[in-house]
Amino acid sequence: MAGAGPMGRQKGQFLDGDPTWWTAKPAKNEGEDSERERIERMHKGYAIRSAYDLDPPSSWKGWKRQRERPVLTRFLFPVAWSIMFLALGLLFTIFDENRGWSPWIGAAFSLSAPFLVFLTAFFLTSGSLVSNSTTFVWKSFTDYWNIGITSFMLMSIWWCWDSKLDPSDPFWFIFFFLSLGSWLWWTARASQALAAASGRWLLPVDRQTPLSREILEKAGWTWLQHHSMWAPAEIGELRLGGQGRLILSGISIEGTDFLSLVWQMPHGWDWDPWQDPAQPLPMEGLVSLFSLTIDRESVLMALRSVDISSLSQGRNKWPEWCKPKPLPLLEEE
């Protein structure tokens, strides 16, 4: 039964999730899967989700990966609708004078396209186990690309409103072109945040055992608490030389206390650090244009030199409810 396990996941799926999350249901199959089809999808999904997994170094012994549910496919439908808004904005801007329509109609349609992409990215990251939507939005708003385009939008709105610009003036096309630029930027940024395999690494611990604060601080960590004990919040962070930060947090689930490690990128989203850098990501050309590229090879090299073995001093046994459920065997026909 759905939601029978911790955090809304089915029993045996706390760490790895449902394998069918990583594979689409066949389009021709509109009803329920047969048992064999369901098992085939599970095996296919298992292969896809683990295709780019990397093993962490020995100092991470005892830590286990908790995977995030992929949401990129849910991002595609709103993006398709936003393209239609851009097209409508252009059409209304072209034909508004002949039809007697206000030029603000075309401007409104154009401006709504990047806004829809932003709202979709915000709501998808809000449901994340790992990423913080507030951090993602704040870092997006303060990016120089977004500041520049948004500033031009606001100045254009003020200019058209204050000067009561004639509907036939070609200046009205500025809203389409600025919205197109903003749409490309938000789409590239959000697709990067949602495309790569995301997750966090967990370790069950005894909250009464002090953490190795002094050892970590000597290794370059910044301690974020005023004490050395476990806490249900961000505990420490390690900056990775401009490539983001490794965040150590405490989290309590089903009465079990965990330490959590996650890699937060400079742009505000969180990825599973132990993923193959060869993992393909969408819109690489736009990502490079908007300076969103991350040198994942450098991050991996930095992470492999980080010794976190001291955090295992208060390690507890993994609870039974965390154990993954084995895949059912696929019987030969």
Sequence and secondary structure as in RCSB ss.txt:
>XXXX:A:sequence
MAGAGPMGRQKGQFLDGDPTWWTAKPAKNEGEDSERERIERMHKGYAIRSAYDLDPPSSWKGWKRQRERPVLTRF
LFPVAWSIMFLALGLLFTIFDENRGWSPWIGAAFSLSAPFLVFLTAFFLTSGSLVSNSTTFVWKSFTDYWNIGIT
SFMLMSIWWCWDSKLDPSDPFWFIFFFLSLGSWLWWTARASQALAAASGRWLLPVDRQTPLSREILEKAGWTWLQ
HHSMWAPAEIGELRLGGQGRLILSGISIEGTDFLSLVWQMPHGWDWDPWQDPAQPLPMEGLVSLFSLTIDRESVL
MALRSVDISSLSQGRNKWPEWCKPKPLPLLEEE
>XXXX:A:secstr
 TT SGGG  TT TTT  GGGGS   TT  S   HHHHHHHHHHHHHHHTTTB    GGGTT EEEE    HHHH
HHHHHHHHHHHHHHHHHHHHHHHHT  HHHHHHHHHHHHHHHHHHHHHHHHT SS  HHHHHHHHHTSHHHHHHH
HHHHHHHHHHHHTT  TT GGGGHHHHHHHHHHHHHHHHHHHHHHS  EEEEEEB TTS   HHHHHHTT EE S
SSSS  SSEEEEEE TTS EEEEEEEEETTEEEEEEEEE TTS EE SSB TT   S HHHHHHTT    HHHHH
HHHHT   GGGGGGB    GGGS          
